[in-house]
Amino acid sequence: MARRIEDYALIGDMQTAALVCRDGTVDWLCLPRFDSHAIFAGLLGTEEHGFWRLGPAHAADAKPPTAARRSYRGDSLILESEWDTPRGTVRVTDFMPPRDGAPQLIRIVEGVTGRVPMRSALRMRFSYGRVVPWVHRHEGRTVAVAGPDSVWFDTEAETYGKSLTTYADFTVAPGDRIAFTISWEPSHKQPPALPEPEQSLEATETFWREWVEHCTYHGPYREAVIRSLITLKALTYAPTGGIVAAPTTSLPEDIGGVRNWDYRYTWLRDAAITLSSLLRTGYREEARAWREWLLRAVAGDPENLQIMYGIAGERELGEAELDWLPGYEQSAPVRVGNGAAHQLQLDVYGEVTEALHLGHMTGLARNDYASLLQLKLIRYLEDHWQEPDEGIWEVRGPRRHFVHSKVMAWVAVDRTIKLIESGDADGPLERWKELRDDIHRDVCEKGYDKERNTFTQSYGSQELDASLLLIPQMGFLPPDDKRVIGTIEAIQRELSTSDGFILRYPTEGAHTGVDGLPGDEGAFLACSFWMADDLAMIGRVDEARKLFEKLLALRNDLGLLAEEWDPRLQRQVGNFPQAFSHVPLIDTALRLTASGAYGG
């Protein structure tokens, strides 16, 4: 059986990230950026597609032993894994130092008790496992080269090659520390500097400790909030401020199915809500950097606003299938790029405007172009809000008049009116107040089912949609409105799994559903957090707390969440870790803490 998604840990340097399994195997790493080709793609295939295992030696026909314990070192992204073996105990520390130069993955083996035989097995395969690099020695260092890429492998341990794999066999005793490092550099450049593992470890720990000190949340859920914030920081591409939705591609929403997408890009929606959580917990610098990224990406062209961009603002994210990779647990196809980039999703205008509004309200330094962009977005919506779109969930079926999209168009207009009323922008105030009223009236007349007392997924439909839970959170209607309460209760009845988590919308199994795809999916974790928020808002605080704590229990042992939870298989599914799961975790913790019911 393949390793479960929750068996992985995240390490990263805010430019790329690696996934490390409980048995000490790195099965996923793209270099030098999140969206670069993977040099370890075993996660989506087999060991033939690249991996790096470091742990106690084992028989060739036996499974690698899993660590008895693992944790992050304090509030950091430094992973420590310990194995108890018949011959003693050993610890491996994995991390990626925040960088100015070459990206590095550093692994330090430390003897704790006894004398433990160890093995490092490094199999680099470039271009998502398709290309075997030329591996050779250069001035005492091992280097793998293929096309534009070179990866340098440094260690004091003696190494040897066998079966297109680089091995090191060694033994550690108490106090021994042996470091292994891989560093990436363009193949036409000079070799990267020799690594300094111990100094890098100290600097990495200092970086994370100082960053966490800026957090302003000190409530009862601080541990979960801090881990989520660290994860969101790790998903930020430091050179530009862009925030990826996840560091992986094609981890399936439906094991064995086709719902496999590349999330290594910056969705305006995901990044905007991430920005909101960072602002609410004291992280203005990240918010400022994201706003600058947004202004560069949009580049004065809101009429052609994309729902997502590359991490440096790239617009072309053409989707392709990697047919040589069988996929995670045979979930094919494996996709890179994302064809949804050019969809029309009107809700994005609302999320971006809400993020800019929150930055303004929390004292983020004024940026005149940001205000100008906001006005341009509304002028575009004036002419297009009545059009059907693909909606928040990026359906691959026909466009519809999605209720959530209309609600978020209302949010965009409402927040811009507030900007004008504050005196920080000029615009046709009365005209846009009429526009706001028109959108509100349209939604309440066409998106509301009076007989069932619930809003629906789209105009004239019978289906429900968990995105409707955002109606009270966005201020479209007050929480005590009977239509809001009816919608919450309808979603609980019709979109709740047996264990109380929330589906995004109905799916149709083997048949093509509303999203244009066959197959089912798990409970969408963000939607389940939204339900907890709504329950708290309508006074059902104890129920909200219980749901929130059930959601916290779904995190893996390191506090990480994928996109969804499969109630049938009782496991995490979807790309991992997922910003769109960790952001609402933070927001719900803040809301429950503010309720005063739990102290903090």
N, C-alpha and C positions, 0 to 999 in steps of 0.2 A: 504494500500500500504506500502511496506517495505520502510525503510529509504533509501534515495539515498546515493550512495557512497560518493558524495561530501558533504553530511551532517556531515561527521565525521571530527574530529580533531585528530592529532597525538600528543601523549606525550610519552616520553621514557627516558631511562637511559643509552643508549648505550650498553645494554645487552639484552633488550627486549623492547616491546612497547605496548601501549594500544590505542584503538580507542574510542573516546568519541563523542557521538552524540549531536545535538543541544538541545535535551531535557534533557541532563545531564545523559544519560545512557552510561555506558561502556559496549560495546557489544563484545569486543575482547581483550583478554589478555592471553599471554602464559607465564608461569613461570617455571623455572627461566630464560630461554633463548628464543630468537626469535623462535627457532625450537622446543621448548618444547610443551607438550600438553596444550591446552587452558583450563583455568578455567572459562572463559566467552566465549562461542561460539555462543551466540545469533545471531551474525552477519550472521552465516551460517545456522541458524535454527529458533528457537522460544525462548521465554523467558525461556522455560523449559530446555534449554541448557546452561543457565548461563548468568547473567547480574548483573550490579550494577547501580541502578538509584538513583540520588541525586538531588532533586529540590523541587520546591513548591508543597505542598500537593494538591491532586486533587481527585475528586470522582472516585470510583472504576470502574465505567463504562465509564469514560471520558479518552480521550487521554492525556498523560502527556504534559504540556505546554512547548513550545520551548522557548529558551532564546531570548530575544529581541535584545541582542548584545553579541558578543563574539569576542575575539582577543587574540593574544599572547601578553604577557607583554614585550614590547620592542622587542629587538632582542634576544628572548629566546624561550624555549619550554615549558613555563609556560602558561597554558590556563586559561583565565578569561572569565566567562559567567555570564551575568546579566539578571534577570527576572524582569519585571515590572508587579506587580499583583495589584488587587483592594485594597490590604491591605498594599502595600509598595513594595520596591525594595530590592532584595537580590543578592549577588554575590557569585559564587562558583569558587574557584581557584584549578585547577587540575595540578599535576606535578608528575614526578618520579625523585627523586634526583640521580645524578650520584653516583655510589656506590662502596664501597670496600666490604661491607658485604651483608646482606639480601636485596633482591630487595623490594622496597616499592612503592606503589601508594598512594599518599596523596591527600586528598580533604578537603579544608578549606571553610566552610560556613561563610559568613560575612553579617551581617545586614547593609543595607545602609539607608533605610527610612522605617518608619512604623514598624509594627509587622507582620512578615510573617510566617505562619505555614509551616513547611518543613517536608519532609519524605526522609529517606534513606531506600532503599529496596535492600538487598544483597542476591543474590542467586548464590552460588558457585556450579559448576558442573565440576568435574575433568574429564580428559581424553576426551576432546572435547564434553562435555555435557553428557557423557554416565554414569558417576559414581556419585552417591550422596554421599558426604562425611559424616563422623560422626562429627557433630557439638556439642561442649560442652564448658563448662566454665573451665578455668584452672587459678587459682590464680587471679581471677578478670578479666581475658582476655577471649575473645571468640576465639576458634581455630577450624578449619575444617581439618579433617585428612582423607586421603585415600591412602593406600599403601605407597609409598615412600615420599609423599608430605604432607606438612602441611601449612596452610595459617592462619595467626593470624590477628584478627580484633580488632583494638583499637580505642576507642572514649570515651569522657566524657559524651556523650549523653546516656540516658537510652535506652537499647535495649530489644527486645523480639522476640521470635520465633513464626512463624505461617506459615503453609503450606510449610514447608521445606525452609523457607526464613527468614532471620534476618532483622528485622525492627527497625527503630528509628524514633519516632515522636517528634518534638520539634518546638519551635518558636524562631525566632531571631529578635532582636531589633537593632537599630543603635549602632554600636560599638561592638556588640557581635561577637565573632569568635569561632566557634566550628569545631574541626578537626576530620577527620575520616581517618584511615590508615589501609591498608592491607599489610602484610609482609609475604614473603615465606621463609620457612626453611625446609630442609630434616626432615621427621617426626621422625627419630631416634635421632635427635640432640636436644640440649637444646633450649628453646624458644629464638627467636631473642630479641635483646635489645628493650626496650620500645622506641617508636618513639619520636622524638622531632620536630614536624611539623614546628614550626616557624623558628627554627634554620636551618632546612633543606631547607625551602623556601629561606631564605637569601643566603645560600651556593649555591643553584641551580641557583639563579639569578646571583650571582657573577661569577659562572663557565661560563655561557653562555656569559655574557658581556665581560669577558676577552678573551674568545675564538674568538668572533666576531671581536675583536680589531685587530686580525692578518690578517684580509682580506685586500688584496692590491687593490681590485677593488673599484673605486670611481666614476664610470660613471653614466649615466642617468638612468640605470636600476638597481641601487644598491638595492632597496627594494626587487625586485624579485630575484636577485642574492643571497642576504643574506639569504632570507627565503629558497631558494633551498639548499644553503650550510649547513644551520642548519639541514635541512631534511636529507641530505647526511650524516652528522655527526651522526644524530640519528640512521641511518641505519648501522652504524659501530659497530661491536662487539668489545668493548674496550679491553677485555683480550687478544685477538689474532690479531686484526687488520683486520679480515675478514669483508667484506661488503655484507649485504644481498641485493637482488634485490628489495624486498619489505617485510614488516612485516606481510603479510597476505597470506592465501592460498585460492584458489578456488573462488575468486571474478571473475565473468564471463566476458569474452571478448564479449560474445553474450548472452544477457539476456535470460534465459530459455534454453540455449544450453549446449553443453558438453565441450566447450573450457575453462576449469577450471583447473588451475595448481597451484602447491605449489611453491612460490617464496622466501621462507625463507632460502635460501641458497646463497652461494657465487659463482656466475657465473664469470669465469675469464674475460669474455668479459665486463660484466657490471662493475665489480670491477676495471678493467683496465681503462675504460673510466672515471669512477668516480675519480680514482687516477689522471688522466690527468687534470680534472677540479679543483681538490684541489690544485695541483701543480701550475696551472696557476693563482690561486688566493691567493697564499702565504702559503699554508698549507703543509709544508714539513714533519712534524712529522707524520701525517696521512699517507703520501706517504711512509715514511720509514717503518712504522708498517705494511702496506699492503705488501711491498716488502718482509719483513721478513716472513709474513704469507705465501706468495707465495712459498718461498724457502722451508719452512717446508712442505707445502701441496704437492708440486711436488716431493720433497725428492729424487732428483737425478734420477728420472725415467720419463724423458720426452717422452719416447716411449709409455708410458701408460698415457699420459696427459689426464685428464678428463676436460670436459667443465665446470663443477661445482663441488664444494666440500661443505661439512658442514662448519659451521662457525669456527670450530677449525681445519679444514683440513680433516674431515672424508670423506671417499671415498664411503661408502655404503649408498645410499639414496633411498632404495627400495620404489617403488610407491605402495600405497594401497588406497582403497576407503572406506570412512566412511559411510556405508549405513544407519545409524540411523540419519544422518543429511540430511534434505531435500534440503539444498543448498540455497544460496542467491537468493531470488525471484524464487525459485524452479529450480535453475540452478544446475543440478546434472550431474555427480557425484561430491561429495566433495572428493578431493584427498589430501593425505599427502605423502611426499616423491616425487621424480621426476625421472621417468624412462628415461629421456633424458640424465641423467648423463654420460652414457657410449656411447653416440653417437660420431661419428667422425665429428668434425666441424673444418676444417682446418683454418678457419679465426681466431680462437682463438690464434693460434701461432702468427699471425700478431698483434692482439690487445695487447697481453702480451709483445711482443717485442717493440711495439710502446711505451707502458707505461714505460718499462725499459729505453728506449732511451730518453724519455722526462725527466725522473728522472736524467739521466746522464747529459743532456743538461742544466738542471736548477740547477745543483750544488749539487744534493743529494749525500751524502758521498759515496764514492766508496765501492762496495762490490764485491770481487773477485768471489764469488760463483754465484752472479747474472750474471756476464759476462760469466762465465762458462756455466750456464744454457742457456743463449742466444745462445751460440755456439752449444750446444746439440740440441736445438730446430731446428736450421737450418740443422744440419746433418740429423735429422729425416725428415724434409721437403724435402731434396734432394731426398729421396727415395719414398716419398708419395704424393707430391704435385699434381701429375697427376691422383690421385685416385678420384672417386666421393665421395661426403660426404652428410651429412644432412643439412649443411648450417646454416647461422645465425639464421634462424627462427625455427630451430629444427623440420623440417618436419617429420611427422610420415609415410610418403609415401616412395617410393624407393629413393635410393641415386641418386644424379645427379652431374654433373660438374657445380656447381654454380659459376657464374662469380665473385661474391663478395668474395667467398672463395679463388679463385685464385688470385684476386687483393690483398687480405690480406696476402697471402703467399709471394707475391712480396714485400709487405711492410716489412715482417719479414726479408727477405734477404737484402733488401735495408738498413734497419736500422742497421743490423749487419755489413754490409760493412762499414757503417759510423763509427761504434764502432771500427773496426779494423783500419780504416784510421786515427782515432784519437790517436792511439797508446795505447789504453787501453785494447786491446785483440789481440790475434794472431789467424790467420786462413788462409785458402787457398783463398786469396783475388781474384786472377784472376779466379779461378774456380767458385767462388760464383758470380762474376760479369757476367760470362757467364750464370749461373743459373738465375740470375735476368733478363737478356735479353731474355732467353728462355721462362720464365713465361710471360713476357710482350708480346712477340710475339704471344704466344699461345692464350692469352686472346683477343688480337686485331684481330686475325684471326678467332677464333672459337666462341667468345662471342659477336661479333658485327654484326648487321644486316645492311648491306650496303644500301639496298633498303629503309629502314625506317630511316636510320641514327640514330640508337640507339643501345646501348648495351642491352642484354637480360638477363633474370633471370639465364638461364643456357645454356650451349652449345647446339645449334640446336633448342632451344625453341622459341616460339613466345611471351611468357609472359614477362611482365616487372616486375621489382622488385625495391622497393624504396631504397634498400641497394646500388644500383648503384649510388645514389647521393653522396656516399663517395669517388668515384673515384677521383675527383679533390681535395677533402679535404685531402686525403692521399698522394697526390703528384704523383699518377700513371700517370695522364695526366694533362697538364695545363688547367686552367679554360677556356681559349679562344680557345681550340681545338674544331673543329666543331663537333666531335663525342661527346664531353662532353655537348655542348650546345644542340645538337640533343637529347641526352638522357634526359636532364632536361626537355625539352619541350615535349617529348613523355610522360614522367611520369606525367607532368601537365595535358596532354590531357586524359590519359587513367587510371590513378590511383588517380585522384583528386575527392573529394566529391563535392556536390553542393555548400558547403560553403568554398571550397578552401583548405581543409585539405587533407592529403595524406594517402592512404591505403598502406599497406606493399606490397601486391600482389593481384591478382584477387582471389576471393573465389567463390564457386559454389552453395551457398544456401543449399538446401536439398541434393544436390549431393556431393559426395566426391571430394574435390578439389586437387590442387597441393600439399597441405600440408597433404593430407591423412585424412582429417577431414571433416564432414558435417558442414553446417552452415556458417554464415557470421561473420564479426567482424567490429568494428568501425575503424575510422581513427587512425593510430598509431602515437601518438604524437611525438615521437622521429623523425620519418620520416618527419613530417611536419616542425620540427625545422631544419632538414637537408636541406629541400627545401629552407627555408629562408636563410640558409648559402650559398647555391649554387647560389641563385639569387644575393646575395650581391657579390659573387666572380666573377660573369660574368657582373657586372656593373649595374644590375637592383636593385639598393639599395633602392629606394623608395618602390618598390614592396616587397622587403625583409622586410623592416620595418613594412609595413602594415600587412603582414602575421604574423610576430613576435608578434605584438601587438594584433592581433586577437587571437593568441595562449595564450598570457598572460591573456586575458579576459576569457578563459576557466577555469582558476584556481578557486578553491572555495574561499570563503571569507577569508580564512586563507592563501591563496597562495599555496595550495597543488594540485598536479596532480596525477591522476591514470595513467594507461598504455595507455588508448585509449579514444576517444570521439565518441559516437554513434550519427551520424548526423540525424538519423531518430527519436530517442527519445530525442535528445538534452540533453544528460547527459554523465557523465564520466562512463567508464566501465573498468574492469580489476583490478588487484591487486593495492593496494593503501596504502600510496603514493609510487610511482614508481621511483626508482633511474634512470632508463633508460629514463624517461621524464625530470627529473630535471637537469641531466647532460647536455643534449644539450641545454636546456634553458640558462644555464650559458655560454656555448660555443658560442651560437648565440649572446647573449648580449655582450660578449667580442669582437666578430667579428664586430658587428654593431658599437660599440663604437670606435674600431680601425679605422673604415672607416672615422671617423672625421665628419660625416654628422650630428651628434646629440650632439656634445659637450661632456663634461665629461672628 
